[in-house]
Amino acid sequence: MEAFRLNTPITFIIFNRPETTKIVFEEIRRAKPARLLIIADGPRESKPGEREKCEQTRAIVENIDWECEVLRNYANVNMGCKNRVSSGLDWVFDNVEESIILEDDCVPDPSFFRYCQELLAKYRNDERVMVISGDNMLFENNNQEHSYYFSKYIHIWGWASWRRAWKLYDVKIRFWPDIKEKKLLTDIVDKSNLPEWENNFDLVYANKFDTWDYQWVLIIWMQSGLSIVPSKNLISNIGFSENATHTFGESIYAIMKTETLDFPLIHPPYMIRNVKNDKIEDLNIFRDSKYSWLGSWAPRLRNTKITIKKLLGMIYYER
């Protein structure tokens, strides 16, 4: 790692949390990317003190003491999670062919950057791979022979992708009614979870769910795309709080321990989805209360139809 040089552009998505932003930015500063793209949402006038928090957060990312090209995409008014992140990532991939993407509450292990850079290069022209994820949520079920495996699940608490993949993105998922009518999810989603996935896609399509990441998941599924998941967890989410939109209450996924990935990477010999690991996620994250964070969300979800909300790793704005 001492000889490693980060040449891949980093995208940093910030909003109104100077405390977590400072911690994540320190890891970016240590990595010293040659190019940094920063996306920021604007304050909500209905939230007293939020303008000051946004200004404090933006001031943190001005502290760039290494040679770096910086591009900024700052909103003057609040756009919301769905429109700010989706439009920001459109802007990113208009400017660069590929990028590592971090949220303002996702702290990476230093090896995360090299892992992403090497795999972005290796799979640059392989359209089967659409996302490189930084999270591993298997816990005691994690027993990997190689440095990473292929999955249907997209974890985005620290991820990377290419313009070639993002160009397929549609924030409005205009194709969802056709997918639902033809029952195209039945061979992708575990049948016990299918009603909840369909319900959430219905809400996104109806513009009743302020998020951008369910769209990304659906698009990748409809392209039979693969996600890469590391053999060790490389990201720790420090954004769980009572003030957060999605990550509140107690959860085993809060502040997960990170490990350092060994190099050189040991590549899987075959590009086959690890069905066993995906089934573990089906069972543990979506059905088994021992692993699910739904229990801690119950009081906040009483008056909403949204019940699956999380493994995807959305941008956790303090709403």
Protein Blocks (a to p, Z undefined) as FASTA:
>chain_A
ZZpccfbdcddddfklmklmmmmmmmmmmnopabdcdddddddfklghklmmmmmmmmmm
mmccbdcdddddddfbdebjmlmmmmmmmmmmmmpmbdcdddfkbccdfklmmmmmmmmm
mmmmmmkbmbdcfbdcklmmlccfbfbdcdfbdcfehpaddfklmmmpcfklmmlmmmmm
nopmmmmpcfklmmmmmmmmmmmmnopaccfklmmmmmmmmnopacdddfbdfbdcfkbc
fkbmklgcjdfkgopacddddddddddfbdcddfklmmmmmmmmmmmmklpcklmmmmmm
mmccbfbgfknopadddZZ
